[in-house]
């Protein structure tokens, strides 16, 4: 509520999902034809989402009282997991003969203990790098990242992940906001194809750039892009 007061925001709830957010004005964007699109930032207990004023007014978000907001906010916070779950690989055993064929970006050795008391010592490899380790070791069938693993690798670890058609997904900081940007796009037809599966475009410094929305739709959009291969 202090955030709403400070930035002249509104306390809102989604009539369909029951979620709550503080809606505050945020930076505007520019469309392909140079039009300015004013936007609102929906700040939620664990995430935030930006959308145009038009999208916001046409959505099921509606202003609610402070009492209702406080109750729903606390309810959503209480349902939030206390822990974040991450997946990684730990390569153990006799590592010296294969040391140079492991992940060159992460040379640290980790000592871990599992819930059942088993102690492990080895090299940690993130899920987005395990495929190259498989290839270096001559293992034919390499694992494929899920759309969620791609999202986490880019958002949390700032990795640059190949998609399809020569495109890459990376984290870009735009006016202080973290965005999911697709690079390697060369033709207008590619832009139209990406917009059709849920991507958005913005004209920044006279250059058209393509982004995946950083919200609950992101993983679905990533999966749709990968199916374009």
Secondary structure, 3 states (H helix, E strand, C coil): CHHHHHCCCEEEEECCCCCEEEEEEEEEEECCCCCEEEEEEEECCCCEEEEEHHHHHHCCEEECCHHHHHHHHHHHHHCCCCCCCCCEEEEECCCHHHHHHCCCCCCCEEEEECCCCCEEEEEEEEHHHHHHHHHHCCCCCCCCCCHHHHHHHHHHHCCCEECCCCCEEEEEEECCEEEEEEECCCCHHHHHHHHHCCCEEEEECCEEEEEECCCCCHHHHHHHHHCCC
